[in-house]
Amino acid sequence: MYENYWGLKEKPFRNIPDPRYFYLTSQHEDAYMKISYTIMEDLGAVLLTGVFGCGKTLLLTYLENELSKQRMRFIRVTNPQGDRLDILRNIVRQIYTEPLPLRRSDLASDALLEIFEQKIRDNMRDGIKTIIVVDEAHLIKNEDVFEQLRLFLNYQADLGFEVNLILAGQPELKDKIAQFRHIEQRIALNAEVSSLDRNEVEKYINHRVKVAGGKSGIFLPRSIDIISDKSAGIPRRINTICDLCLLQGMGMNKKNVDEEVVDTVVKSFLKNAPV
């Protein structure tokens, strides 16, 4: 709607995990390095934590996009709230090319594990690493799910793990895993991402504008000060505020997103609504 007005090819602040818009801050780079190292060195499991909206899913999407070029097979579990069999069915459906039975009774644990083991062996034979990514892992409620994830790490070759595991979730995931020593002891590295500081917010905003085909300077320094403060440096919140600012700035016929635009957005759209 406002793209032409600001000279953009597309909206730069959509809250979707598009790896083109991934901005590698120092903390995201550190997390990327730790996760990549765990996978490349076949260390088993790595933990990624951070508050809601800080860019964990986008980081994982970027990671998958980059590492998939190196003969790696990523399996994504985005809703881990079910039981052990639900997790198994989810994973097997992603790696098995033949149709699976529709009835739950026909998808017993032993049969699913047999299919899974065969596909892992096939991947190993073809030189393909298998990485299971469990996003929103803090939502896991069933201890049996953690036990099944641990069992995936039992598939080992002479030089390392045949299956690598990434557990990602909000900070409380650390405490939850600490209750299950059998999985905690398998975590090789811990990675963490948090909110951005003011300078990172500016670089983040300009990066997304540039990727969308725009020029830096649309957002003036004082407006970025306010955005940084009101968003608490959380990328998802930054996106919401910036998107509304571009809309509001067009409506006010502004040449830049200035302090007046941001103040109007905060008062009109965000005063009583979470961002």
WOGI-V126314 format. One record per pair of residues at least 6 apart in sequence whose C-alpha atoms are under 6 Angstrom apart, sorted by the first residue. I is the first residue (numbers start at 1). J is the second residue. Records with the same first field share a line. If there is no record, write none. Layout:
I=J, J
This chain:
3=10
7=214
8=212, 213, 214
9=212, 213
10=212
12=208, 209, 212
13=239, 243
17=58
19=62
21=208
27=193
31=191
42=160, 161
44=161, 164
45=164, 165, 166, 187, 188
46=166, 187, 188, 189, 190
47=167, 190, 191
48=168, 191, 192
49=168, 169, 170, 171, 192
50=170, 171, 192, 193, 194
51=170
53=234, 236
54=194, 234, 235
71=128
72=128, 129
73=129, 130
74=131, 132
75=132, 133
76=133
77=134
78=135
80=140
81=139, 140
84=144, 145
130=163
131=163, 164, 165
132=165
133=166
134=167
135=168
136=168, 169
137=168, 169
138=169, 173
150=183
153=163
155=162
156=162
177=184
178=184
195=233, 234
196=233
198=228
206=216
218=256, 257
219=256, 257
220=258
223=258, 259
231=237, 238
237=275
245=262
249=257, 261
